[in-house]
């Protein structure tokens, strides 16, 4: 079995006028299917660029990035979009729910891009919402939900396509501590079914709560700790 995430000597350089910004400076690591890890670092460390590589939102300047066994640098924009839709589910700090759609409709959105017919989309979305404990909120709009409920909707939307990887960007950053712990427990439950969970964070508390923590600073890996 090849790793679900593979990076080898990955470098990313952005041109800012006449300046070059070296966001990643030769990082290498791999992630096996079913791992639960955090990528931790302060603002400007390169962790967001690393997240964009995993999420097929960007390509490396040099080096090798393989997601689900496919090398992203060699793929077209259309192929990258398809890989994102089928392989990666995204969870963001600010939820990114569509305000005019109900909870159920928000969760159905990624399935529409996969060409799944509406009746099946509805059934799959209902099942995903049941798993996060929101079956009674399916007809509510996002502004009628608490922060924790919004994040659960976002998690249901991320998992409804049954992706290999859930990529979460500061998923507890906008939540109080007890709600944040509940969200992390939910990620643990999802991980127990075999889904790879990657949390990108600046929070050492989250870094300490995951089974593996990769620390990034100044575009380089400073540590890669695995806990039993």
N, C-alpha and C positions, 0 to 999 in steps of 0.2 A: 504493500500500500504506500503510495507516495504521499507526502505531506499535503494538507489542504491549503496551507500557506507556505511559500518558499521564497526567501529573499537571499540573494548572494551578491555581496559587494555593491549594494544599491546606493547610487548617488543621485541627488536631485539638485540642480542648479537653476535658480530663477534669475532672469535678467531684470534689473530695476534701473532703467535708464542706462547709465554707463557703468553701474555697479552690478556685480554678481553676488547673489545670496546663495550660499551653500547650505541648503536645508537639511540634506542627508549626506553624510560623509563616509560612505562605504559600510552600510550596516548589513549584517548577515544573521538570519535566524530562520527556523522552520517551525511549523505548528502542525501537530498531528490531529486528525479528525477526532473530535470529542474532548479536546482540551478546554480549560476555562482559565483564561489569563487576562492580565491587565498590561497595558503599555502606559507607563507612567513617566511624566516629566513636566517641568514648568513651562510657562508660556514661552514660545520661541525655541523650544528644545528640538523640534523636528517631529514630535509625536503626531501632530495633525497631518503633516506630509506623509508620514508612515501610514496613517489611517486612510488617506486618499489612495495610496498604492494598494492597500488591501481591498478597499471598496471599488477598485477599478475606475476611480474618478480622475486619476492622473497616471502618467507613465514615467518610468525612471529616465534620467539623462543617460545613465549607464548602469550596467549590472543587470541581474536577472530577477524578475518578479513573476512567480507562477501562482495563480489562484485556481484551485480546483484542477491542478495539473496543466493549466493553459498559460503560456507565456504572454503577458499582457502587452509587451512592447511591440509584438508582431501582429496585434489585432487591430481591425478597423474600429471606428467609433460605434458602428452598428453592432459589431461583435462584442465590444466591451459592454454596451448597453444590455445585450442579451445575457452576458455572463453575470452582470450585476443583478439583473432581474431574477435569474434562476439560482444563483449561488449565494448571494449576500442579502441579508435583511438588515436594514438600518434603523437604529434608535437614536434620537437626538435629544440634547438637553432641553430644547424648547419645543419638543414634540412634533412640530410641523404638521399638525392636523389641518385639514381643509375646513374652514369655519362654517361654510354653508352646507356641509354634508353631515348627516347623522353619524353616530359611532359606527353603525353597521356599514354604511356606505364608505366611510374612510377605510375600513379594513378590507373592503372588497376591491379597492382601487388597484393594488398590484396584480390581482388576478385578472383584471380586465386587460392589462398589458400582455398577459400570457395567452390571451385569446380564449379563456375559459368562458363557457356560456353562463348566462346570468343566474339561472336556478342553482347551478353547482357552485358559482361564486358565493351566493348567499349562504348555502349550506356550509361551505368551508369557513366563511367568515363567522358564522354563528358558533361553529365548533371552536374556533380560535378564541373568541370572546368568552366562551364558557370556561376555557382553560385558565383565563386570567381573572375569572370571577366577575364578569361584567354582563352577564346574560340579561339582567334587568335594566340595562342602560342603553340598549341597542338603538332606540329611537331618539335619544338625547343628542343635542348639538354639543360640540366641544366646550362652549362657554358655559354650559350647565354642569360641568364636571369639575372636581377638585384636581389639583396638580397630580396627585398620585393616580387618580383615575385616568387622566389624560395620558400619563406615561404607560399605563396598562393597555390602553387602546393602541398606543404606538408600538408596544411589544407584540400585541396581537396582530397588528398590520405587518410587522417584521417577520413573524413566524408563520403567517397564513400560507405562504408559498412553499413552506418546508425547506428553507435554504440550508446549505451545509454550514454557513457561518452567520452568526449574529454579530454585527459590528455596532457597538454602542459608544457614542461620544458624550462623555460627562453625563450619563443618564440620570444621576441623582443630584446634579448640581443645582437644580431649581426646587428641590424638595426638602422638607424638614427631615431631621435625622431618623425618626422612626419610620416615616414613609420610605425614605431612602433604603433603610434596612430591608423593608418588605419587598422593594423592587429587586434588590440584590438576591434575596431568597427566591424570588420568582425566576431570576436568571439561573440560579442553581438548579431549580426544578427542570427548566428547559434543557440545561446542560446534561442532566441525568438521563435524558432520552437520546443522547448521542450528538446533539448539536454543538458545534464549536462556538464558544462565546469569547469575544475579544472586547474588553472595555478600555477605552482610551480616557485617561484621567490625569489630573494634577494632584489628586487626593491620596496621600499616603495610607489613609484608612482603607480605601478601596484596594490599593495595591497590596495591603496586608491581608485582605479578605479573599483574594483569589489564589488558586492553586499554583499559579506561576505568575511572576511579575518581571517584565522586561523594563529596565530603566534607561531612558534616553536623555542625553544632555548634549547640547551643541552638535546635534546631528549624528552622534555616535552612541553606541550601546555601552552603558556604564556598568550594567549588571543584568544578569538573567538568573533569577532565583526560582527554584522549584521546591514546593513544600509537599510533604506527605499528607 
